[in-house]
């Protein structure tokens, strides 16, 4: 399969690493909106201008789009799905339905397959939620994120006047996590489920008290959580907060039969590198997009629509003998 990457930040580098490990894939190139000569690939992949992407319409089996969900993917994915099989990691949960409709129309017009909103959440956690719900409809699901770096929340802090750099860690409340594992079906509040730890490098002379207050009172990000703000040096940030770990838990508790028997289903992830793991998920679903399109399918798909065998390079017979 001939694969191309559209966008080359942390996620693009993760996809590049994953394609390099796939024996059934070849990386055709990286397409960037920056000047190509300024982008250096980690593995020496050729870099092209995004303006040249249509010149590769017949040279690429699937295009993995590594843009941001806020402003990039809502326009990029439907535009590119008219000419390529595509995969994205759109993760604005409230807008997935709207994104699906636009991408579905574009992919059907171009007779291509588009897979949206795959990564670890949405994506792998979504699969965990639907399987556990279907098996145990009489129950309740809870999702905990972290401990890990939230790139969106970190960016929000960096936009505050006087902030030079920042990392925000989302941290599950251990007491609540244990209650859920023990079958508690309470509707816990956001504050009861997670806390937020912020590490901030302030510019010289900046008002740290003002920065801390602005962080803790920021609506939609920190106001609904117990939030700590710790000011550190640039050196400490580089030494202790350079990596991008993440992970979390999907837990469903409930009962079967007449309710006498209680059960807990738990799926967990602990990731050293959020972008590298997400890139690996995207590559698996890229394989599925090509397989489905080769079978004559077209339109938009999510993780719910794709059978596990389509993600694998192994044959159906090999899967039955090794994993069933």
PyMOL commands that set and color helices and strands:
alter all, ss='L'
color gray80, all
select helices_A, chain A and resi 10-20+36-38+50-56+73-81+93-110+124-135+151-158+174-181+190-193+208-216+234-240+274-294+303-305+308-311+316-322
alter helices_A, ss='H'
color red, helices_A
select strands_A, chain A and resi 2-6+26-32+47-49+62-65+86-87+113-115+139-145+148-149+163-172+194-202+226-231+246-256+261-271+299-301
alter strands_A, ss='S'
color yellow, strands_A
deselect
rebuild
show_as cartoon
